[in-house]
Amino acid sequence: MIYYTLGRHPVAGIITGFVGASSGYGTGILITSNEPMLAGITNEAVAILGDGRMVTAVDNYFFMVVGVLIVTLIAGTITRKVTEPRLGTFEGTTTKEIKPVSSEEKRALKITGVVALLYVVIITTLALFPGSPLQNEDGGLVPSPFLDGIVSFLLVFFIIVGLTYGFSMKKISGTADVMRYSGEAIASVRTSLSSSSLSRSSRRFLIGQTSVFGWPSTVLNFSYP
């Protein structure tokens, strides 16, 4: 819809989004829950060497940042120079109505933004305060309990942000609503991550690309379990 509202081909937006998410999944300017998870897996493997080496969640940070620039430039160039010219001008119509942001939503977003900023300021202050228990013995943050617990900090952050927006929009009035929305979110993730649905979706997407660009689809005519 973003591409469509900008007067660009929506199929190009679908392709760009899919490729961008696939190629740029491990890049970013912020530490996410992926980094501690991958660091933990790597440390399990490194422990075999027995020399006390340790990988932290920020060891790949510079690679992640550079990766953002490279992926953005390459994907953007290919989209504009190759993908969109081959698709041509989009002349279709859509019945999707894009509603403007209401005053209630703007108010809820402002409140949520302030709460999110306060949380970040509090955690940053606690992490940088001299003698903080979130620092290591030398007063640094690499490695430190702060990085070891980054997943917990992120979890609390998103819980607070979600609850703040829900209460501000009067979508949440008690624990029953929280449990209901949480259950719906988990159910949607479980469905989207099912192997069969991913396999079929990937196959349809790839075959769809071959038909759009005029490439032979026989090479993709295989079956998934």
Residue pairs with C-beta under 8 A, 6 or more apart in sequence:
1 10
1 13
1 96
1 98
2 13
3 9
3 10
3 12
3 13
3 16
4 10
4 13
4 90
4 94
5 98
8 84
8 90
9 84
9 87
9 88
9 89
9 90
10 90
10 92
10 94
11 87
11 90
11 212
12 79
12 83
12 84
12 87
15 79
15 83
15 209
15 212
16 75
16 79
16 83
18 205
19 75
20 71
20 75
23 71
23 75
24 67
24 68
24 71
24 72
24 75
26 34
26 60
26 64
26 67
27 64
27 65
27 67
27 68
27 71
28 64
28 65
28 68
29 64
29 65
29 68
31 57
31 58
31 61
31 150
32 154
33 150
33 151
33 154
35 57
35 58
35 60
35 150
36 57
36 147
36 148
36 150
36 151
37 151
38 60
39 55
39 56
39 57
39 59
42 55
43 54
43 55
46 53
46 54
46 55
54 143
56 142
56 143
56 147
57 147
57 150
58 142
58 147
86 212
86 213
87 212
101 109
104 169
105 169
107 168
108 165
108 168
108 169
109 165
111 164
111 165
111 168
112 161
112 164
112 165
112 168
115 160
115 161
115 164
116 157
116 160
116 161
116 164
119 156
119 157
119 160
119 161
120 157
123 153
126 132
126 134
127 134
127 135
127 141
127 146
130 139
131 139
133 145
134 141
134 144
134 145
134 146
134 149
135 141
135 144
135 145
135 146
136 142
136 143
136 144
136 145
141 147
146 153
163 172
163 178
165 171
166 172
166 177
166 178
166 181
167 173
171 177
171 181
172 178
172 181
191 197
192 198
195 225
196 224
196 225
199 224
199 225
200 224
203 220
203 222
203 224
206 220
207 217
207 220
207 221
209 215
210 216
210 217
210 220
211 217
